[in-house]
Amino acid sequence: MPEAAQRPAVTTRSLQRSINSVATSDGAGVKLRRSIGASPFLRHDPFLMLDEFYSDDPDDYIEGFPAHPHRGFETVTYMLDGRMQHKDSGGNTGDLGPGDVQWMTAARGIVHSEMPQQTEGRMRGFQLWINLPAGEKMKPAAYCDIPSERIPVMQFAAGVEVKVIAGVLGEARGPIHGLSTDPRFYDVRLAPRAVFEAPLPPSHNAFLYAYEGEARVGDARSTLGHRSAGLLSEGDAVRIEAGDAGARVLLLAGIPIGEPIVQYGPFVMNTREEIEQAIADYQSGRFARDRVARIPVAAGG
């Protein structure tokens, strides 16, 4: 049998559903746009929420995100422009600048704040929430700051550049990997009409978020509009083509958990009783008393 005939066919993922982001606010009034997680019916296991914040007006962000609790999931903050300072209940402090990432495993409990370190100029970035399986929701909290210089950037042919924040892509290995949901977090920059094609594990759910320009997805070249999330079908490869003005797209993928989700604001557990316990722990002062460990950051490249 010829060698080509022995290779399994590659199934390119198609655009299954588009979710337009909606304007909302969070923290102390920070204006943002929410796509994944805008309602309980708009999650994409293991992803709970994706927020984009973007403003040149300090009135839209200056009050920031004062101290607030989390339990039961992970948060990822990815800065594009501006500066934000993180402080948490474990005594950790970190400063995020353009291109930096903070990965925080809230797990059994953390109280933290994220406050702007500027009074003018552009503040722009994302926050992603990733669920944790039941067996990990009450493990110790941990976090890490990842400076932009530790995040590998791959140059593909003909106007395609990809930052590999989590997971692997070709020979690039992002600084975050080895987690149970095996997350992939890529920031894909495409020149006008450029095409990005790459394998993606068939075990993973995946979605895109077009934050500059628009993209055409899959073999059918279905259009994903500006500031929209696109849920992808099953498959083992992804194809993204930029429109005439180019595009920047987040590509997120992870192994689905397949467990019940009960959410009450910043608490995400499996049962109502666990949510009630989280609220009681927070109100009684039993919440987030433990040391917050540092997540090991692998060398990118």
N, C-alpha and C positions, 0 to 999 in steps of 0.2 A: 504494500500500500504506500503511495507517495506520502512524504513527510507532511505536506500541507494538509492532506486529508485526515491525518491523525490529530490535528490540533482541534480542541473544542471551539465551537463558535463563540464569539464574544457578543454578549448582550448589552447594548448601550442603553442606559437608563433614559426613560422619557419623562417629560414634565407631566405629572399626574394631577397637580392642583396648584393654583396660584393663590396666595394670601396677600392682599394689599395691606400694607402697614397702616395703622391708625394713629392719629395724634393723641397723646395722653401726657400725664405728668406723674412723677414719682419723687420720693425723697421729700425735700422741703419745697417742692414746686418745680423741679427740673423738667423742662419740656423735652419730650422725646417722641419717638415713633415705635410702636410695638406691632410685631407681625406674629411670629410664633408666640403662643400664650396670651393673645388678645382675648381669648375666652378659653374655658376648659376643653372646648371641642377643637381647638387649634393648636394642640401639642403634636409633637412628632417623636415618639419614644426613641431614645431616652431624653430628648430635648424638651424642656418645659417652657422656655421663654427666650426671645431675642429682642432686645431694645437697641435702637440706634439713637444716639443723642448728637445733635449737630446744630450749632448756632454761633453767630458772630455777635450776638447781643448778650452781654453779661447778665441782664435781668432774667434771661431764660435758664441760667445755670448757677448763678453766684451763690445761692443758698445751699447747693450741693445735697449730699445724702448724709445727714447727721446720724449719730449712733443708732443702730437698729439691729435686731437679732435675725439669725437664720438657723434652721435645722433641717437636715435630711437630704441635702443636695450639694452641688458644686456651683460656684459662680466663676465666670471668666470675664475679666474686664480687659478690653483691647483698645488702647488709645491710638488715635490717628493724629490729632492736633490738641494742643493744650497740655496742662499739667494738673494732676490730681494726687492728693495725699491720702494714703490709707493708714488707719489706726485700728487696732483690734483689742479685744478683752484680754489677750495674752501679753499685751505690752509691746507688740510689734508695730513698727512704723515703716512705710514704704512710699516712695515718690514715683509716680508714673508719668513719663513724658511721651512725646511722639514715638509711636512704634513699639512701646513697651506693653507688656501683658502682666496681669496678675491672675494667678490661678488659686482659688480658695476652695478647700473642701470643708464646708460648714459642718457636715456630719452631725454629731450629737449637740453641737451648739457653739455659736460664736456671736459676739456683738462687735460690730465694726462700723466705721464711718469712712466715707469717701468724699473729700472736700476739695473744691477747686483751689489751686494755688496761683490764681491770676484774677485780675479785676477787669481785664479787657481782652479783646482778641477772640479767636475761634476756639471753641471746645467741641471736640468731635471724637466719637468712638462708639463702642458697642459693649453691652453686657449680655452674656449668654448664661442661662441656667441649664445645668445637666443633672438629671436625676441620679440618685444612688439606689442600688438594690437594697432590699430590706436588711440583709446581713451586714450592710455597711453604714446604715443610717445613724447608728449610735457609736461609731468608732470615733476616736479623738479627732478634733478639728486640726487642720493644717493649712498652710498657705505658702506661696512663693511669689516673688517678683522676678520677672524675666526681662532683662534689658534687651532692647531691639538688636543689639550687636550679637546676641546669643541665639537669634532666630535665623535659621538658614534661609537663603533666597535662591531659588532655582531659576535659571534662564532657559526657557524652552525656545524652540525655533520660531522665527518670524513673529516677534512682538508679544511674547507671552512670558510673564514673570510671576512666580508663585512663592509666597512666604509660607513656610511650613511651621506652624505654631505647635501643632500636636500631631502625633502619628508619623508615618513614613510616606515618602513619595519618591519613587525611584531610589536614588542613592542618598537622598536627603533624609535626615532623621530629626524630627522636631524635638525641642527640649522637654516636652511633656509626652510621655508614653508609658505603657505598662499598667494603665488603669483598667478596671473590669469592663467598662463599656468600650474600651479601645477607641477613644475619640480621634477623629481626624478633623483638623481645623486648618484650612488653607485660605489664604487671601490671594486671589487670582487677579492680576492686572493684564488686561488685553488691549492691544492696539486696535485701531479700527479694522474690523472684519477678520481679526486674528482668531485662531481656533486652538483651544486647549482640549486635549484628549488624554485620559489617564485611566488606569485600572482602579477599581474601588471594590473592596471585599463584598461579595454577595450577602454576607451575614449582616451587613450594616444597613440601617435606615439612613437616608441622606436627604439634605435639602440645600438650596442655594438662596442667597440674598443678594440682589443686585443693588448696590448702593451708589454706583455711578453708571450712567448710561443704561442700556438694556441689553439683554443677552438672548440668544437663540439656543435652545436646549435640545439635545438628542438628535437622532437621525432625521426626525421630522422638522427640526429647527423651529420648535414652538417658542413663541416670544414670552420672555419673562420681563415684565416692566420694571421701571425704575422704582426703587424702594418697595419691592415686593419679594416675598419669600416664595420659593417654588419647591413643593414636595416632589421627590423623584420616585419613580417606580423601582421595582426590583431590577437587578442586573449586576454585571461585574465590571462595568466601565462607565465613564461619564464623558460627555462631549459638550463643550460650551463654546459658542461663537459670538464674538462681539458684534454689535451693530455698527453703523457707519461712523459713530462718534467715539468708538471704543467703549470699554466697560471695566468696572471693578466689581468683583463678585466674591462673596464669602461662600466657601464650600464646606459644609459641616456633615459629618457622618459618625455614627456610633452604633454599637450593638444594642438592640432593643432589650428592655428589661422584662416587659410583659407582666407587670404586677399592678395591683390596684393603686390608684393615686388619690389621696385625700389632701387637699391644700387649703390652708388658711393663711392668706397673706404670705409671710416669709417662712412659713413652716410647711414642709412637704413630706407627708408620711404615708403609711399604707392603710391606716384605720382611723376612725374618728376618735377612738380612745387614745391613740398615740398623739393626735393633735391636742386633745384636752390635756394630756400630760405635759406637752411642750408649753402650752399656755400657763399651766400651773407652775411649772419649773421657772418660767420667766418671771411671773408675777411674784413668786416667793423668794426670788434671789438665788435659787439653786442652779440657775442657767449659766453656762459658759464660765465655770470656775476653773477649768483645767488649763494647763499650759497649751498654747497653740504651737504645734510643731512646724518645722519647715519641710515643705515638699522637696525632695531631691530634684534638682534640675540637671538633666543630662546635657552634655556638650552638644550643641547643634552641629549639623554638617552631614 
